[in-house]
Amino acid sequence: MLNLQQKLTQQQKLSPQQIQYIKLLQLPTLELEQRIKAELESNPLLEEGADEEEAVTDQTDEETAEAAENEAGEEEKEKLGEEIDTEEEYDWEEYLNSSDDLYGYKARVDQSSEEEERELPMPARVSMAEHLMEQVALLDLDSTEQLIAEQIIGSIDEDGYLRRPLESIIDDIMFNQGVLLTEQDVERVLHRIQRLDPVGIAARDLRECLLVQLEVMPEDTPGRDTAIRMLKEAYKPFTMKHFGEIMKRLDIDEEALKEAFDLVQRLDPKPGEGEFSAAQNYITPDFTVRYVDGNFIIMLNGRNAPELRISRQYRQMLQQLAAEQKKGKNAQNGFDAETRKFLKDKMEAARWFINSINQRRHTMMKVMQAIVQLQEDFFKFGEGYLKPMILKDVAEIIQMDISTVSRVVNGKYVQTEFGVYELKYFFSEGIKKADSDEEVSNKEVKAIIQSIIEQEDKQKPLSDQKIAKMLEKRGFKIARRTVTKYREQLGIPVARLRREIVIPS
């Protein structure tokens, strides 16, 4: 049986401008630069640069910005995206002379003399793949082996390993070149590539990577032969640091084991790591914070707020269209309905984009100012003065939603007098000291844990439970699982894997 019911509900929907603003807000500097270039290419009415003849304003539509920032603002009074079909329903002259002063509207930002200088070009770099191919050219390979070498090098992962099955390489060469190969053919070429610089490149697993590096060492290298045997005959006990079992299997004493183990620890577990990525990642700070003469100077990178304007040529075209419309002329000088609609849509898109860029600058500056306010001692004196701070603390100061602060913080960096830091670095949970109401940052506790582990007896590493007890004696009541979490975040292995062989002198 079918029933008809009426239901009244309220829904909050973001306008296209708010959605655009939110997307721009979470972009870091370099990605924003690419986004602006794409918009300039797709919208002929939008141009980069200032115009001296036109008045420039830096007014910000606070209500629209805050609505977008909280993702639940009131509905806009005007539907900017609504299409208007008839000429009489749209007043071009009023649109062109709106209070936002579209032509010449730009987002302005203070720039230091350093930012105004032209950037130096990056020096040309030879990629790891090119470096390997240059060495392959010296190996005197035949044409088939050259094909295999190119296929292997092209299959190396970002961390320098070859995880692609040899069967797939054989199939690709067969399909593309019509050359039938065996696995032994590929193994032969792979063996030679693994011994190029860096040694161990294109290994299929860690064991093979370490073995290749040991095999190319001079035969009289202390501990070399024992290390090779250890990786071949006792690899699992080696990974678990079960020293007693290794000595038993290899029939060696503690001194020989230490010599071999120390040699392996000096090897590179990931030769060529990061050299095979498509592009190098360079950090471009979004902010610069300096403390000068008792005052903080906070600057936003100029790329975050470029000068944008409406094209002079298209503005004149629209002014002419408005004048003809006022005189009652219709489709003269080629301004037909389709042209008017195109210009109107592009004008609105340009206006939205310029407003979104300006709102983004405004929001980012507010967030950075709040962070500096809360972490004043850090920006004055350095890392030892970092205070506990969460997203909510910043959101309350700037009176915006926590999600907005999160978007600003994510992937953004600040240049300080003590180095470049990701904005996320300044956020940490507070931990209360047992003997007082004072709160310290969990980063300080992590530093204490790291110090405890660095000073521990390497033959008897401390368990997480023992570290928790040591912290409790220092006034930090922290559960064992919290110590485990912090240790893992620091990249420190469990006690069993921190054990070392120490031979008394």
N, C-alpha and C positions, 0 to 999 in steps of 0.2 A: 504494500500500500504506500502510495506517494503522498508526502505532506509538504505543503508550501509554508515556509516560515520567513518572516522578515526579521532582520537583525541589524542593529545599528552599532557600528564599531568605529573607533578612532585609530587611524594609522598615520605614522610619521614617515614621510618620504623625503629624501634628499633631492634638491633641485640639481639639474645638470651642472650648474656652476659649483655647487657644494661638493659634488662628486669629483669634479675636476680639481678643486682646491685640495681635497683630501689626498688624491693621488699624487699631486705635486708635492705636498707636505712631506711625504715619506721618502722622496727621492734624495739621495746624497748629491753632492755638488756636480760630479762628473756626469751622472745620469740625468740630472736636471739640464745640464748643458746640451746633451743629446736630445732631450725632449723639446727644448726650445728650438733647436735647429730643425727638428722635424715639423714643428708648428709653423716656423717661418717658411719652410718649403711648401707646406700644404695650404697656407692662407696668404694670398697675394696682398691682402690689405694690412698685414702685419709686417712691420719693419723693425730692425734693431738699430738703436741710436737715438740721440736727442735732437730736437729741432730748436734752434735759437729763436726763431721768429714767433713761436707759439708759447703761450703760458704753460708752465709745467706745475702740476699739483702733485702732492703726495698724500692726499686725503685717503683715508681707509674707511671702507664701509664696515664699521664696527659690528653692526647688528648682523650683517650677512656672515662676517668672519666668525663671530661667536656661535652663530647657528650651525655653521659648517663644522666648527671645532667640537661642538657637543653632539653633532650628528642628529640633532632632533630639534632644530629651530622652527620658528613659525613659518608658515607658507609665505612666499614672496608676494608682495602686493601686486606686482605685474608679472605676467607669464611671458618671460623674454623669449622662450622657445616657441610660443604659439604662432602659427603661421597666419598671416593676414592676406587675404586674396585681393581685396579691392583697393584701388589707389586712394579712395577717399578715407578709408579706415586707418590709414597710416600717415602720420605727419612727419615727412622726412626732415623738414627744417627744425622741428622740435627735437627730433632724434639726434641730428647733427650737433645741435647746440645744447646738449644735455649738460647738467652740472658737473659731470665727471670729466669734462673737457677731454674727450677721447683722443683727439689728435695731440700728440705730445705727452699723453699720460704716461708716466713712467714710475717704476719703483726705484727709489733712490736709497743709497747706502753710503756710509762713510767708507772711504778707502784710504789705506796708508800709501805712502810713496812707494813702498815695495810692491804693493798690488798693482800700482799703475804702470810699473815697469814691464816691458815685454818679457815674456817667459823665455828662458834659454832653451834651445832645442835639445831634446834628449839624444845622447850619442847612439849611433847605430849599434845594435847587438846581434851577434850571430846566435841563432837558436840552437838548442841542443841537437835537434834533428839535423840541421845543416852541419854542425860540428862533427857529428857521427858520419855523415855522408862524405865529408872531406877526408876523413880517415879511411873510409871504405874504399875511396878512389885510389888509395896507396896500397891496397891489399892484393892487387893483381888478380882480381876475380874474373872469371869468364862471364859472358852475357847472362847465362842462366843464374849463376850465383849472385850477380848484380841485382837481378829481379828479386831474388829471395831476400837479399839484404835490404832493399828498399821497402819490401812488404813488412819485414820484421820491424824496422825502424818506424814505419808508419803506424804500427800496432802497439807501440810502447805507451803505457799509461802515464798519467801525470806524475806518479811517484817513481817512475823509472823502471817499473816491472812490466814483463810481457805475460799478461794473463790470458791471452787469446790462444786457444788450442792450435797446435801445429797443423792439425787437419784442416782448420778453417783457412790458414795461410796457403796450404796446398790447393784447396778448392778455389780460392780467389785467383791464384796464378793460372790454374787450369782454365777457369772460366774466362778470364780477361786476356790471357796471353796464349792459351792453347798449349801450354807446356806441362807435360806430365812429370810429376816429381814423387819422390818417396820421402818418408819421414826422416830417413838418414841424411838425405840431401839438405833438408832444412836444419837439422841438428848440427851438421858440419859448419854451415854458415853462422848459425847462432853462436856456436862455440867461439868463433873468431870475433864476433861483434861484442860478446860479453867481456872480452879482454882488451877492448878499446878504452879510450879515456872518456868518461870515468869507468874504472874497472868495476865490473859487477852489473853494469847496465843491462837491461833486457833479461834479467834473471826471472825465473818463473815462480820462485818463492824465496823466503829469507835464507833458508838453508843453502840453496844454490848460490845466492848472492854472496854469502860469507865464504863459501868454499872457493869460488872463483877468485876472490881477493886474496885468499891464503895461497892458492896454487901459483899465482904469478909472483909471489914473494921469493926472494933468494932462498935456496934450500937450507942455507945455514942460519936462517933467522931463528932466534931462540923461541921455542914453543910452537913452531910452525907445524911440524909433523904430528905432535900430540893434539894440537887444535883441529887438524884435519881429521884425525881418527875420532876425536870427540864428537864432531859434527856428523860423521858418517855412522859411527857405531853406538853413540849414546846421545842422540839429539834430543829425545824427550826428557831424559834426566837433566840435560843441559838447560832446556827452557824452564824447567821447574827448580833449578838450582839444587838438585839433589846431589851434593858433592860426594857423599859417601858412595853412592851407587856408581857414579862416574869413575871414581878411583878403583872400585872393585872390577868394573867391566874392562877398563883399560889396563889394569894392573900397574898403576902408577902411584907415586907418593903425593903428598899435599903440595910440595914445592913445585913439582912438574905440572900439577893441575892449575896452580895459581898462575904460573908462567903462560900456560895455554889460554886460560880464561882471560887474563889481562890482555893478551894479544887480540883475542876475538872482540873484546870490548872496545878496542881502538879502531875497529873496522866501521865502514859506513853502511848502515842498514838500508839506506834509500838513496843510492847514487843517482844523481840527475833529478831528484825530487823537485817538482814545481817548474822545471825547465821545459816541459812539454805542453804547458797550458797555452791556450790560444793567445792570451795577452797578459802582460805583466801588470800586477795590481799595484798602483802607486796611490798612496794616501794623500788626498787633497783636503787639508783642514777646512771645515765649513766656517769656523770662527777663529778669531785671535783674541786672547785676553791678556792684557798687560796691566801691571800695577805701577803707576807712575805718580810720584809726589802725593801719595796718600789717596789716590783715586784709581778706580778700575776703568780701563778703556776697553770696551767690548766692540769688536768689529766683525761684521758679517762679510764673508768672502764675496767679492764683487760678482762672481759668477752666479751667486744665489739670487741676485736682484738686478738683472741686466736692464738697461734702458730700452724700453719697447714703445712703439708709437704706431698710429694708423698712417698708412701711406698717403703722402701729400697728393699724389696723382689721383688716387681713388677718392680721396676726400673731395677734391675739386669736382670729380665726376658726380659724386652724390649731391654736392651743392647745386650743380647745374640741373640735376634731376629734380631736386626740391623746388628750384626756381620755376622750372617748366611745369611742374605739378601745380604750383600756386597760380600760374597763369591759365591753367585749364588745358594745357597741351598734353597729349597722350603719348603715343609711341614715336617721338621724334629723336633724331640723332642716334637711332639704334637702341634706345632705352625701352625695350619691350618688357612685358611682364616677367619673362624668364630672367632677363638681366637684372631687373629690380630685385627679384627674389634672391638671386645669387649674391648680389652686393649686400642685401639686408642680412642674409645668413652669415656671410663672412664678417660683416661688421660686428654682429652680435658675438660671434666666436672670438674675434680679436679682443673685444671689450671684456668678455668673460676671462680670457686667458691673462690679460694684463691685470685685471682685478685679482685673479687667483695668485699670480706671482707676487703682487703687492701684499696680499693677505698672508701668504707664506712667509715673506720676509718679516712682517709684523709679528707673527706667532713665534717664529724661530728666535727672534731677538728677545721676546718676553720670556721664553723658556730659558734661554742662556742667562739672562739677567737674574732669573730666580735661582738657577744653579749656583751662580757666583755669590749671590746673597746668602745661600745656605752653606756653601763651602768656602766662605771668605778666607779662612785660615789656610786652606790648601793652596789657593791661588796666591797667597802672600808668602808662605813658607815651604810648601812642598808636600810630598806624599805622607809624611808622618802625621799630618794634621787632617786627614780625611775623616769626616763625620758620618754616622749612619744617616741614610737618606733614602726615601722610597718615592715612587712616582706620585703618590698621593700628596706628598709634601709640596712638590712643585705645582701640582694641579690646584691646590688650595690657594697658593700665593697668586697665581695668574688667573684664577677663577675660570678654569677651563676643564674639560673632561680629561680623565686619566688616559683615555685612548689617544687623545691629541698629543699629550706629552710623550707617550710611547712612540708615536709616529715620528715626532721630532728627534727623539733620542736615538732611534734605531738607525745604525749605519752612519751617524754623523760624528765628526771629530773636531777637537779644539786644539789650537796651538797655544801652549802656555810657556812661561819662562822655564819650566822644568821638563818640557818635552811635549809630544803630541799624544793626546788621550782620546779614546772613544768616549762619548758622553755616557754610555752605559757604565763606564768605570766608576763614575761618581755615585752610583746607586748601590747601596748595600744594606743588608738587614742590620739592625742594632742588637747587640748582645749585652745584657745587664751583668755587671760585676756583682758577685755574691756579697761582698762586704760594703757595697754602696749602691745608690740609685743611678750611678753613672752608667751610660751606655757607650759601648765602643763598636766600631765597624767590624763586621765579620772578616773584612780584609786584614785587620790587625790580628785577629785570631788565626787566620790562615798563615800569616807571617810567623807567628809564634810556633805553630805546628811545623812549618818548614824548618825553622831554627832547631827545634827539638830533634827532628829526624836527621838533620845534618850533623848533630853532635852525638848521636846514638852510637852504641857499640856495634860496629858493622858485622861482628860475628853473632851477635844476639840482638837483631833489630826489634824495636818496640812494636807491640801490637796496638791496634786502635784503642782497645780498652785501657791499656797502660798510659797511652797518650792522654786519654780523657781524664784519667786520675791525676796526671801531672798538671793538666790545665786547671783542674778543680783546686789544686793547691795554690795556683796563681790567682784564684778568684773567679775563674770562669767555669760555671757549672754547665757542662755540655755533654749531651748523650754520646755514646759510642758511635751510633749511626750518623750523627752529625759530623764527628771527626772523620768517619769514612767518606762522607760526602765531600768535605773540604779537601781531604787528601786526594781524592780522585780528581777534583777540580784543579788541583795543583799539578796533576800529572805524575804523582808519586805512586809507585807500585806498592803492593801489600808487603808486609814484613818479610815473608818467605822469599820474595824476589829481590829484596834489598840486601839479602845476606851476601857477604863477601868473604873471600878466603884471606885470612891475615896470618902470615907466618912470623912468629917472633924472631927478632934479630939476635 
